[in-house]
Amino acid sequence: MDAQSLIALADVVVSAGGTMNREAAALGVPVYTTYGGRLGGVDEALIREGRLRPLTDPRALDLSKRLDGGSSRTRRDPAELLGLLLSALD
C-alpha cells in the first residue's frame, strides 16, 4: 500500500518528515511534527492555520478516532488534472 493511502486512512500522523506531514495536512488528517530544526515556510503556514501541530511534549498528543474514519473518498476526473497540467503550456 502506498504511503498516501495509509496517511488518508490514519487517525493521526506523527512524523518529523516534511512531505508526510504536508500530505497529511492536505488530506485533512490530524498531524504532529517532531522536527526540532528550523521549519520551512510551508510548515510555518500550516502551523498558523492549525493544520500542523508541533509536538514537544507527548502528553499533548490527542489520540482519538477521526469522525469520518478516514473512509471518505473523493474521486476526481483525470481529464481535469490533465487540463490543469496542459494549461501551464499556454
NORNOR-V921776 format. One record per residue. N is the residue number from 0. RES is the residue in one letter. SS is DSSP state (H for helix, E for strand, L for the rest). PSI is psi in degrees with one decimal (* if undefined). NEAR is the number of other ideal C-beta (glycine too) atoms within 12 Angstrom. Layout:
N/RES/SS/PSI/NEAR
N/RES/SS/PSI/NEAR
This chain:
0/M/L/138.2/9
1/D/L/156.7/10
2/A/H/-38.1/18
3/Q/H/-39.3/19
4/S/H/-40.2/15
5/L/H/-44.1/18
6/I/H/-44.2/30
7/A/H/-31.1/26
8/L/H/-4.9/24
9/A/L/153.2/28
10/D/L/-30.1/24
11/V/L/150.8/23
12/V/E/130.4/37
13/V/E/118.4/27
14/S/E/152.3/28
15/A/L/-9.4/20
16/G/L/129.8/20
17/G/H/-46.5/24
18/T/H/-46.0/21
19/M/H/-40.9/29
20/N/H/-43.9/35
21/R/H/-38.2/29
22/E/H/-42.9/27
23/A/H/-44.8/35
24/A/H/-41.0/29
25/A/H/-31.7/21
26/L/H/-2.4/27
27/G/L/16.8/25
28/V/L/133.3/32
29/P/L/131.5/31
30/V/E/138.0/39
31/Y/E/141.2/32
32/T/E/137.1/34
33/T/L/7.0/24
34/Y/L/130.8/26
35/G/L/-4.7/10
36/G/L/-167.4/11
37/R/L/126.2/9
38/L/L/150.4/21
39/G/L/170.4/17
40/G/H/-38.5/12
41/V/H/-45.3/20
42/D/H/-40.4/30
43/E/H/-40.8/18
44/A/H/-41.4/15
45/L/H/-36.9/26
46/I/H/-44.6/23
47/R/H/-36.6/15
48/E/L/-7.4/15
49/G/L/14.6/13
50/R/L/-11.0/25
51/L/L/131.6/36
52/R/E/128.6/29
53/P/E/139.1/24
54/L/L/103.2/25
55/T/L/-16.5/13
56/D/L/118.6/10
57/P/H/-21.5/11
58/R/H/-16.9/8
59/A/H/-7.3/14
60/L/L/122.1/20
61/D/L/103.0/16
62/L/L/99.7/16
63/S/L/155.2/10
64/K/L/141.0/14
65/R/L/143.2/23
66/L/L/-39.8/11
67/D/L/-3.6/16
68/G/L/8.7/14
69/G/L/12.0/23
70/S/L/-10.8/14
71/S/L/143.1/14
72/R/L/136.5/12
73/T/L/118.1/12
74/R/L/134.5/7
75/R/L/149.0/11
76/D/L/119.0/10
77/P/H/-28.0/10
78/A/H/-32.8/10
79/E/H/-43.3/13
80/L/H/-43.5/12
81/L/H/-41.9/13
82/G/H/-41.0/14
83/L/H/-41.4/14
84/L/H/-43.7/12
85/L/H/-25.8/11
86/S/H/-20.9/10
87/A/L/-20.8/9
88/L/L/-19.3/8
89/D/L/*/7
